[in-house]
Each structure stands twice: as structure tokens, then as C-alpha cells.
């Protein structure tokens, strides 16, 4: 396979970064060693850095010292007009400084024939890279961008030689919006290490005594960032309808984010204290997913939600809002899990209830899931990735 540079903006806790690590781990065992470029060196947030395999070489374009300085100015500029002006100058310098380091890195690895823009954060400067084949990677729906941003996004997409979309729905969506790049689109699902997921799902060593008690209870679990787009409010409202119907399960929500206070407010307004638990971000979410009776999701938009597949791998049924891309395809139009209308707590509650208490429905989800997940194995996906790179 050609030598490859993989670019990603960060190593923060997130779905894209988790997928990137899965690729790197599989590549490291198959004697495929890409060079990795990460834009931001932020040790406090780069939780995935420790998961990069030892034989994968990587570098940061923005130093830890610079990132800390910029963040300090960003915090203090609100109180100081001079710092606010200085911050704008700093950001302009940052673009120059970042591209300068990128050019040096490309020169250092001039024998690499392909660059993969894994989170599409290289879009503004991708046209400056002249001597390499360029692959973009789209992980989530592009619908909903304002017309001005959409036009700019379309122009950038034309600069890539190939564009990977992580599901068929996304290929169809992007191709319909930007028909001039339709022939560049290819679908490659995200890779999953089934053995590692199952091993972690049985590992309770990091649980506190309180968490050990929680995990023994009957519960529904949701795993995502606590941000508006994940629509935890609809899930909590659906759960309220289920509690009023008499279900015994509790609801555990894993993750952190800007919408936490709004979610806490909703829990209080619906008198669900002691029934809905915000457990925060967990290093090992798999053990919580494995021991749940059901995985529930209520997002407005996705790409290929990894956590669905991880739930299916450990045998936990899934119910999700049928947002534009991802859920319908993964769950095979409802054969492998429940699909509800987006932002419809009544429909979501009905689908959750059926998955919990309708024995035929629950058994069919579990049986169909066992067949479906094989298409997401890391062996199969890496073969597709190597084929893509080889054909450029």
C-alpha cells in the first residue's frame, strides 16, 4: 500500500477520534504504518493520545505552549479590549504558523503519496497540497448548513480526489446536494475491534462501589455528548411517559457537554430525580452498555453512530430516533432495532417499550443484530481502506 499521511484536528473525546484510533490500532497490527498529523496539542483534552499505537509516528502542528497561551488570551479577552484585538491578530498568525508547520511536515514525508483529511478540518488549505492524492472523510450529515457555508463546502469538496462517507445514506445525501462530486464518493463503514469491545464490556475494575450498585439495577442507557444536537430532552420526556406507564427501569446518561444544565432542569421539572442519572464521561462506556437492558438514542443528526454498533456487538438492543443518516441504515430499516420519529417522545417511548417488553420484538432485534455486525469488523473495513488507497 502507498505511504499515507492521516490528518485530524484533535484527539479530544469524540466519535471521529474514536474511529481514527480504531483504524490506527488495526493498521499497526497489519504492518500498515501511516504518519499521523494532529493540529492541536492540548494534553488536558487529548484523551485519545495514549491510545495511539507505539509504532505509529505522529506530530502536532500547534505546540502545547502555544495552545495554552491562546486559551489564556481567549479567556481574558472578554474583560480587556486590548486583549480582544490582540486575540484577533493571534488567530491570523495561527493560520500562518499552522500552515508553515504543515508544509515542513509534508516536506519531511515527501515520499508519502496520499493524505487523508480524516475530519475534513484541512478543507481551507487542501488546495495548497499539490503533489499528493487527497482523500476527504465525511462522518456526519451535511444538511442544515446555511447556503453560504454550503456553497463554500461544495467548493472545497471538489479539491479532493476521493471522498469517503461512512454510510450509504450519507453517500446519497452528499451526492444529491453536490452532484458534481458524485463520482468521487465511496462508502466505507467505520471499523470495530469486536474482541476489544467485548473484553472491555466485561471489565468492571474501574467501577466505584456506588457504580457497582448502579450497574446491577435494571436500566436504559444513552451515551453521547450532552449537547443540543443529541436531543437528550426528547429522550427524558419519553422516559417520563414510560415511568408513568409503570416501567421499572432507570435511565443512565453517559457523557458531558454544554447542555447539562438544561437537562438537569428538565429532570427536575419532570420529577425524575432518582430515576434519571447523569453519570458523566466514562473511560469505559462498554461495561455500562453491556449491562443495560436497552440502548436509547434521540439525536437530530448523525453520520454512522459508532455507539450503535458497539451496543450491537455486546448484544444490547438499540432504539433510536430515525435522524437523516445512520440509524436507519445500521438498524436495517428497523429489523435490528427500533426507529422512532425525530423529536417525538411519544413514538420514542412506544419503540422503547416494545424493545423492553415485547418478547418477539426483542428477540428479533437480538437475532438480526448478530448477523448485521459482521460488516463492521476491522478486518473487513481495513481491506476496503487499502483498496481505496491502492486505486488512487
N, C-alpha and C positions, 0 to 999 in steps of 0.2 A: 504494500500500500504506500502511496505517496506520503512524504512527511507533511504533517499538519500542524498549524497553529490554531489553538482554540482560544477565543476571546470572550470574556464575560465581565460585566461591570463590577461585580462584587461577589462575596462569599457569605452574604448575610443569610439568616434563616428564611428560606422561601422555596417554593415548589421548583422553580427553574434551577436554582442552585443544587437542590437535592438530585434532580435529574442529571445535572452535569457531573456530580460526584459518582453517580451510578455508572455513567459512561467511562469515567476515568478509572474506576476500580476494575471494570471489565477489561478495558484496554490494557491495563497494567499486567493482567494475567495472561494476555494473548500476545505479548511481545509487540504491542502497538503503543508506542510512547509519544503522544503528542506534546508539543510545547504549549504551556498554558500562560495566557496573559490576563491579569486581573487589573482593572482600573484603580480600585480603591484599596489601600492598605489601612484598614480600620480594625485593629485587633479586638476591640471590645465587641464589635458586631460580626466579625468574620468567623462565625461559629463553625463553618464547614472547612476552614483551612486545615484543621487537624485531621480531616478525613481524606485529604489528598494523598494518594499512594506515594511511597518514598521514591519510586523510580520515575515519577512524573516531575519534570522540571517546570518551575513556574517563577514568574516575576510580577511585581506591581509597577504600574505606571505612575501612581501618585504615592509618595512616601508616607509613612506613618507620621513623621514630624509635620509634613505639610498638611495632612488631613486634620490633625489635631489643632493646628494653627487656624485653618479655615473655619473649623467648627466653633472655635472660641470667638472668632470675629463675628460669625453668624449669630451667636447667642447675644453678644454685646451690642450689636449694631442697632438694635431696637431702641436703645437709650441714648445713642450718640450719632448725630448727623454726620460727623466726620468719618466715623467707622462705617456708616452706611454707604458713603461714597467710596471709601477705601475697599469695601467688600465688592462693589461692582467692578472696580479695577482688578481686584484679585481674581474674580471669576474670569475676566477676559484673559488675564495672564495664565490662568489654569488651563484654558483651551490650548494655548501655545505650548505650554510646558508639557502637557499630556501628549500632544501630537509629536513633539520633539522626542520624547522618550519612546513613543511608539515607532517612530522612524528608526531609531537606534536598535530597537528590538528586532524589527523586520530585517535590518541590515545584518544583524548578528545571526539570524536564521534565514539567510538568503537562499539556502538550499531547500526550504520548505515551499512546496508548490501550491498549497491550499491554505486559506484562512477561513475559519468557521466563526461567524459572529453569532454566538450562541444565544444571547439575549437581545439582539438587534440594537444594542446601545452604541454600536460603531457606525450607525447609519449616516451621521453628519459628515464623517470623514472617509467613508468606504470608497468614494470615487477617487481618492488620492492614492489608493493602493493599486498600482498599475501592473505589477509583474506576478500576480498570483490569482488563481481562481478563487472566487468568493462565494461562500455559502451562507445564506441567512437562515435563521431558525425562528419560526413563529410559534409561540406556546399558548396564545390565548386569542379570543375573538378580537377582531379589529373594528367591529361595528360599534357605533356610538361616538366615534371621534368626530369633532366638528369638521365641517367641509374644508376649512383652511388647512388643518392638520392632516386630513385625509389626502388632500392633493399633494402635500409635501411628502407624506409617507409613500404614496404611489411612485413619486419620482425617485425616491431612494431605493425602492424595491427593484427598479429597473437596473440598478448598478450591480446586482448580484447575478452570478451565473446559474445558481440553483437556489431554491427557497424550500426549506423543509417545513411542513406543517405537521403537527403532532396527531392529527386525526383527519379522517375523511371529510367530516363536516367542515373543518377549518379550510381544507383544500378547496371545497366547493364555495365556501363563503368568500375567501380571498380571490379566487378565480372569477367569481361573478362581479366583485367590486372593481377588480383590476384585470380585465380580460387581456390586456397587452402583456401580462407576465404569466398567463395561464400555463404556457408550455414549460415554464421554469419550476413549477410546483411539483413536489413529491411528498408523499406521506410516509413518515417513519414514526411509529409509536415510541413512547418512552420505554427504556429498558428497566427491568426489575430483577434483582437477585433474590429469587424465591427462598433459597436456603438461608440467607442472612435475615430476611424479614421474619421467617418462621422462628429462627433462633432467638431473635430479639423479642418476639411476641411471647415467648415463654420465660423471659428473663425479668424476674421481679426484684433483683438485688438492690436496685436504686430506689425502691419504694420506701417511704417513711411508714411508721406504724399506722398513722392515720390513713395514708393512701392504701395500705393493705386492707383496711376495713372497707374503704370505699369501693375497691375493686371487686370485693366479694358480693357486693349488692347487685341487684338487677338494674341495669341502666342502659340508656341510649347514649351514644357518643357522637360528638361532632368535632372535627379537627380542622382548623383554619385560622388565619389571622382574624382578629376582631376589627374588621373594617367594614364600612357601609356596603361595599360590593358583595360581601359574603352573606349579607341579609340574615344575620342571626335573629333579628327581631321577629321575622316571619316564623322561624323555627320555634322560638319560645312561645309565640302565640298559638302555634299548632300544638305544642306540648301542653299548654293550658287547656285546650279543648280535650285533649286525651286524658288529662288528670280529672277533668270534670266528668269524663266518661267512666272513670274508675280504674285506669291502668295503675299498676304498682311501681313501674319503673321510674327511675330518676333520670335527669338529663345532665350529662357531663360535657362541658365545652372546653376543649384544649386550645390554647393559643393566646396571643396578646395583640393589642393594637389600639388605634385611636378611638375606636367606638365602644371601648369597655364601659365608660361611664353611662352612656346611653343604654347599653344592655343591662347594666346593674339597675338603672332606673326602671326599665321595663319589668324586670324580675320583681322588683318591689311593688310596682303598680298592680301586677297580676297576682300578688300574694304567693309567689313561688319560692320564697326563701326556704331553704332546707330541702327543696326539690330540684332546683337548677344550681349547678356548681360550676363556677368559672375557675378552672384548675391551673390556668396559666400555660406557659410554654413548657413542653416536656422533651427532654433529650431522647427518650424512648417512648414515642406515642403508640408503638405497635402493641405493647402489652395491654394498654387501655382499649385498643381496638379489638384485640383478640378476645378479651373477656366481656365485651359488650354484647348485648342481645341484638343490637342493630346499630348501623352507622347511618346518620342522617345529615343531609346537606341541603342548603337553601339559597345558593348563590344566584346572582343576577347574570353572571357570565363566567365561563371557564375556557380552557383550551382542552387539555387532556388531564383532568384532575388525578394526580398520582395517588392520592389517598384513597380513591375509589378502588383502584387496582390492589393496593396494599391491603385493604379490607377484604377484598375477594380472595386474595392469596391465603389469608389466615382463616377464611371461612365465615366471616361476619357479613350477613346480608346488608345490602345498601338500599336506601331510599333517598331520592334527590329531586330537587326542582329541575324541570326539563329546560334548562337555560340553553342559549343558542348553539354552543358547540361543546361536545364532550360527553355529558351524561347519557344522552340517547344512544350514542354510538357504543360506549363502553358497556352499557346495560342492555344492548341489543334490543332496542325498542320495547323495553320492559320485561324481556324474558329472563334477565339476570338480576333484576332489581326493580323497585318501584319508581315511577316517574310521575311527578305532580306538576300542576301549572305553576309558573313562576309567581312569587309573591301572593300565593293563595293558601292561607293557613288551614282552611277547611279541607281542601283537596290533599294537602300535605299530611294532615292528621289522619285522613282516611287511608292513605297509602301506607303510613307508618303502622296504623292499627292492623291492617291486613298482613303486613310482613311480620308482625309480632304474634298475632293470634289466629290467623287463618292457616291451619296446618298445611293444606295443599299448596297455598301460595308460597309459604316459607320454604317448604321442601323443594319446590320447583326452582326457586331462586338459588338455593344452595347447590342443587344438582347441575343446573345450567352454568353456574359460575365456574365450577370445577373444569368444565370443557373450555370456557372462554379464555381463561387467564393464560393459557399456553402461548398465545400470540404476543404476550408481553415479556417473555423470558429474555434475559440479557444476551444469551447465546444467539437467539434468532434475530434480535434487533441489531447487534453488532455486525452480523453478516450483511444486513441491509445498509448499514452505515459504510462499511468497507466497499460495498458495491457502488454506492453513490460516489465516493471519493475516487474510486478507480476509474469511473466512467467520465470524469471531468476532463 
